[in-house]
């Protein structure tokens, strides 16, 4: 009899541990706990469930978590509530989701998962209905390539000031090229995420969907004295259109990895690219007569003024 009683007590304690952990896990997941339903599920009395709930409430207080256990009369359940109202409202979630969908920056599967996670924090079925059409019609522009782990990995390398090697696939090429960079920033602009990397002391912009993979190196670097993001708005990349008349159009790709060839006529190449304005004009001028800026007009006129000033320095003596 004594052995049977001891066995019963052990089973009872194990059952209680599972019961309390199960309730706590569901509470943390945003679910509600109904005493009557819990009592039926675990085959115990409602007073037992009430004691379990009281223990969870005591634990929350002692652990100094930002939650408190509250009984929601309209639903007849206990729920975890934030002590501070730091949860997103339904209006905020709606706006965030609409911006994500309009960005077209991520593959459809990633967008779907993120949207569902956001919607799960707001118990409003109407929100899902409001976004149903946009979710179903969403089309990404990255050919099913997820960027989430890449963005996280490179962002971590930036925070740790680690040099990285990226394997970058230029437009029109079949084999990626390895580039050793000091990663400075990850930014978003017009449907794309970009990496700003310091390549031989020259800040260069790389489209992240063209990075096939990367690896972090065991080499630290110091932050530049003048960071490109301190010079201008990081989200204001400049789209340029240039005419190259030289013998090696590859030089354009080496300076502007996001460039793509628009047209070619014998030895004249028209390129378009989204670039960081920092240091751009100086490089364009360094190419001499091989390079002509077609757009934007403001940059073209700025270069004309610079060339006219230079011409004054080289008048015949």
Secondary structure, 3 states (H helix, E strand, C coil): CHHHHHHHHHHHHHHHHHHHHHHHHHHHCCCCECHHHHHHHHCCCHHHHHHHHHHHHHHHHHCCCCEEEEEECCCCEEEEEECCCCCCCHHHHHHHHHHHHHHCCCCHHHHHHHHHHHHHCCCCHHHHHHHHHHHHHCCCCCCCCCCHHHHHHHHHHHHHCEEEEEEECCCCCCCCEEEEEEEEEEEEECCEEEEEEECCCCEEEEEHHHEEEEEEEEEECCCCCCCHHHHCCCCCCEEEEEEECCCCCHHHHHHCCCCEEEEEECCEEEEEEEECCCCHHHHHHHCHHHEEEEECHHHHHHHHHHHHHHHHHCCCC
